[in-house]
């Protein structure tokens, strides 16, 4: 989670605001069928009042698995 991890796992250097909107995709750096989803780092949620809601949207799929 977070921009640094998102960029490292996707190879995409766009801002996290754009990376989090992308569809889950296989990482070019991980073996197997691992899909990467990018969201804000939890510690960043305290710095912007709108981010906790976006974070909840980003990880809401976890309950569907």
C-alpha positions in Angstrom: 0.0 0.0 0.0 1.2 3.4 -0.9 2.7 5.2 -3.8 6.2 3.8 -3.4 5.0 0.2 -3.2 2.5 0.8 -6.0 5.2 2.1 -8.3 7.6 -0.7 -7.3 5.1 -3.5 -8.0 3.5 -2.0 -11.2 6.5 -0.3 -12.8 4.2 2.7 -13.4 5.4 6.1 -12.1 2.1 7.9 -12.3 0.8 9.5 -9.1 -1.1 7.3 -6.6 -4.3 9.2 -7.4 -4.1 7.7 -10.9 -2.7 4.3 -10.0 -5.5 3.5 -7.5 -8.1 3.9 -10.3 -6.5 1.3 -12.5 -8.0 -2.2 -12.8 -6.2 -4.9 -10.9 -3.3 -6.2 -13.0 -0.6 -8.8 -12.8 2.7 -7.4 -11.6 5.6 -7.7 -14.0 7.8 -8.4 -10.9 5.8 -11.1 -9.1 5.4 -14.8 -10.1 2.1 -16.4 -10.7 -1.4 -14.9 -10.9 -0.8 -12.2 -8.3 -2.8 -9.1 -9.0 -1.8 -5.7 -7.8 -4.2 -3.1 -6.5 -2.9 0.3 -5.5 -4.3 2.4 -2.6 -3.1 4.9 -0.1 -0.8 3.9 2.7 -2.8 3.8 5.9 -0.5 6.4 7.6 -1.3 8.9 4.8 -5.0 8.7 5.7 -4.5 11.0 8.7 -3.2 13.8 6.4 -6.2 14.2 4.1 -9.8 14.0 5.3 -11.1 12.6 1.9 -8.7 9.7 1.7 -10.2 7.4 4.4 -13.4 7.1 2.3 -11.4 6.4 -0.9 -9.3 3.9 1.0 -12.5 2.1 2.1 -13.6 2.0 -1.6 -10.2 0.7 -2.6 -10.2 -2.2 -0.1 -13.9 -3.0 -0.1 -13.4 -5.9 -2.5 -11.5 -7.8 0.3 -14.8 -8.7 1.9 -16.1 -10.1 -1.4 -13.4 -12.8 -1.6 
